[in-house]
Amino acid sequence: MHVSMHVTLIRRMLAFVNWGLSIGREQGMIKAIGECVEQFAGEAVAKKVMEGSERITGETGKTEIAELVKGAMKEWMRFLTRIRELR
């Protein structure tokens, strides 16, 4: 994956986070993040990165959602680091 693809994915993810938190559509936002990861890295990576997102409901607090997204970003960065190390 080219660096510009990583930047694009991260920007999309952050845009979805801001959009989802601002209008209260957390489930759609989380799903969109997973779809972005899957588009760029495949289903297996998306499942690992988005682990725990199935617990998000309409009653889930914004802090918990933010922590989930933060964890997903950390996992995504671990994946990118492993890819770079293999090159």
PLY file of the C-alpha trace (Angstrom):
ply
format ascii 1.0
element vertex 87
property float x
property float y
property float z
element edge 86
property int vertex1
property int vertex2
end_header
0.00 0.00 0.00
1.29 3.42 -0.91
1.68 6.10 1.78
-0.96 8.30 0.14
-3.48 5.45 0.56
-2.70 5.33 4.30
-3.20 9.07 4.61
-6.46 8.88 2.66
-7.75 6.08 4.87
-6.84 7.89 8.08
-8.47 11.10 6.85
-11.64 9.22 5.91
-11.72 7.52 9.29
-11.31 10.78 11.16
-13.98 12.43 9.02
-16.37 9.58 9.84
-15.56 9.88 13.54
-16.25 13.62 13.54
-19.40 13.18 11.47
-20.72 10.31 13.56
-20.11 11.96 16.90
-21.52 15.29 15.77
-24.87 13.90 14.64
-25.17 10.85 16.88
-24.98 8.14 14.24
-22.32 6.11 15.95
-23.26 2.72 14.54
-23.14 3.97 10.95
-19.84 5.70 11.60
-18.27 2.57 13.08
-19.52 0.49 10.16
-18.06 3.01 7.70
-14.65 2.84 9.38
-14.69 -0.94 9.11
-15.64 -0.71 5.45
-12.73 1.67 4.78
-10.27 -0.67 6.47
-11.67 -3.64 4.55
-11.42 -1.75 1.26
-7.73 -1.02 1.79
-6.52 -4.05 3.75
-9.04 -6.88 3.37
-11.64 -8.58 5.50
-9.30 -10.33 7.95
-7.51 -7.10 8.87
-10.82 -5.23 9.16
-12.16 -7.82 11.60
-9.05 -7.50 13.77
-9.00 -3.69 13.65
-12.72 -3.36 14.37
-12.81 -6.00 17.11
-15.35 -4.99 19.76
-17.38 -2.73 17.50
-20.27 -5.20 17.56
-20.97 -4.00 21.13
-21.90 -0.50 19.91
-25.60 0.25 20.21
-27.73 3.36 20.20
-27.26 3.49 23.98
-23.45 3.37 23.92
-21.84 6.51 25.29
-19.65 8.75 23.19
-16.64 8.16 25.46
-16.86 4.41 24.98
-17.21 4.87 21.22
-14.21 7.20 21.16
-12.17 4.58 23.07
-13.18 1.92 20.55
-12.13 4.14 17.65
-8.86 4.95 19.42
-8.18 1.23 19.83
-9.03 0.62 16.19
-6.57 3.30 15.11
-3.84 1.77 17.29
-4.48 -1.65 15.76
-4.45 -0.13 12.27
-1.10 1.54 12.99
0.30 -1.80 14.24
-0.77 -3.35 10.95
0.88 -0.58 8.92
4.07 -0.90 10.96
4.23 -4.64 10.27
3.74 -4.01 6.56
6.56 -1.46 6.52
8.87 -3.83 8.39
8.28 -6.55 5.82
9.39 -4.30 2.97
0 1
1 2
2 3
3 4
4 5
5 6
6 7
7 8
8 9
9 10
10 11
11 12
12 13
13 14
14 15
15 16
16 17
17 18
18 19
19 20
20 21
21 22
22 23
23 24
24 25
25 26
26 27
27 28
28 29
29 30
30 31
31 32
32 33
33 34
34 35
35 36
36 37
37 38
38 39
39 40
40 41
41 42
42 43
43 44
44 45
45 46
46 47
47 48
48 49
49 50
50 51
51 52
52 53
53 54
54 55
55 56
56 57
57 58
58 59
59 60
60 61
61 62
62 63
63 64
64 65
65 66
66 67
67 68
68 69
69 70
70 71
71 72
72 73
73 74
74 75
75 76
76 77
77 78
78 79
79 80
80 81
81 82
82 83
83 84
84 85
85 86
